[in-house]
Amino acid sequence: MTVTLVPSLPTLPPPTRPDPLGVLGVPGEINLDHAASAPCARAAADAVAELLPWYASVHRGAGALSRRCTLAYERARQTVGDFLGARPDDHVIFTRHTTDAINLLARALPAGTTVVTFAGEHHANLLPWPRGSVRLPVPESPGGAVRALDAALGELSRDARPGLPVLVAVTGASNVTGERWPVAELARVARRHGARILVDAAQLAPHAPVDLAALDVDYLALSGHKLYAPFGAGVLVGRSDWLDAAPPYLAGGGATSHVGAGTHEVRWATGPARHEAGTPNLLGAVALAAVCAALAEADRDALHAREQALLARLRDGIAALPHVLELRTFAPDAPRVGIVSFVVAGRDSAEVAAHLATAHRIGVRDGLFCAHPLARRLLTEAAARAGRTDLPPTALRASLGLGTTRADVDALLTALATLA
């Protein structure tokens, strides 16, 4: 018998899996507008593609597809809750975005609640609150914010409304300057005065771990489209008592446990379903959960260090351009996430943004960033610091994140240098 010897084949390395936190994009386009809408992460895109063949209604069917989708939706709720450090009695309610989540909580406030905010908030954390809310001035430092809140809550406790609830509503990181607010310290002050606290984490969560239990905050809101997931998925996480006691945010199917023959013969559900009437955004919830899971497994310290290095390069480069001024609320060395707002002296911000897009293929944001009171104040302060009278009435914002490279930052700085 003739034996044919087969030469041994070289051992091949196992196929590499795409990075779940790699972001999708268009080659040649430099996206420095993550703070408005972050690009889609591979984890989100893959989760949606995997579920699409099973796409069916949630909580509304006995078939295999519906059962699979219901399970995926509730698993997404658990994953998002775990990622944000939700406590056992917290509700995780899927919404459309941060604005929707904050409006939901505003509708659920017990009668007579006083809401305390700062004037530096995004419109989503300024406009939904009831009349009689307290708006504190923009502080000059994180410590100043803590002292101002302590004084305001002390004053409220001495007024003629003893026993009525108080809610503090504050951002985790400014969408204008990227500066981080002292959330843990503000929460301790709120707790000492018997108040609750909501954190708008839309800009903080994409850049740093956020844990409700560790921070001892009562409510947290964020948007999926700033956390590398698709539009239309957000979340409100927090204490269940106010949410279960309030009328549903939306009245309709899914929010009820019983509807009788009479118009008012309705028993509303408890739990997240109470505020999730209608067919939920299954794909958005699953995509958001996939990103949360990928971030939970990642080296957040390494991601943070990388972003901070890019941020320092961008800020140092801007500081070296005499015709470009950075906007800031706190001292230059205050902790911040990868967001920088600035102006080009003597140049209209909208025209600069259009030039960057058409001539350099760089996308940034221009305007007042849905934080008009703060942005206008910072523009005035920047003009005073620099002694200039030629600053435009709006600003530009460059925001970094996953996928941003040193070359992207350098391209922006080079382009800005040509605008002198």
Disulfide bonds with the S-S distance in Angstrom:
none
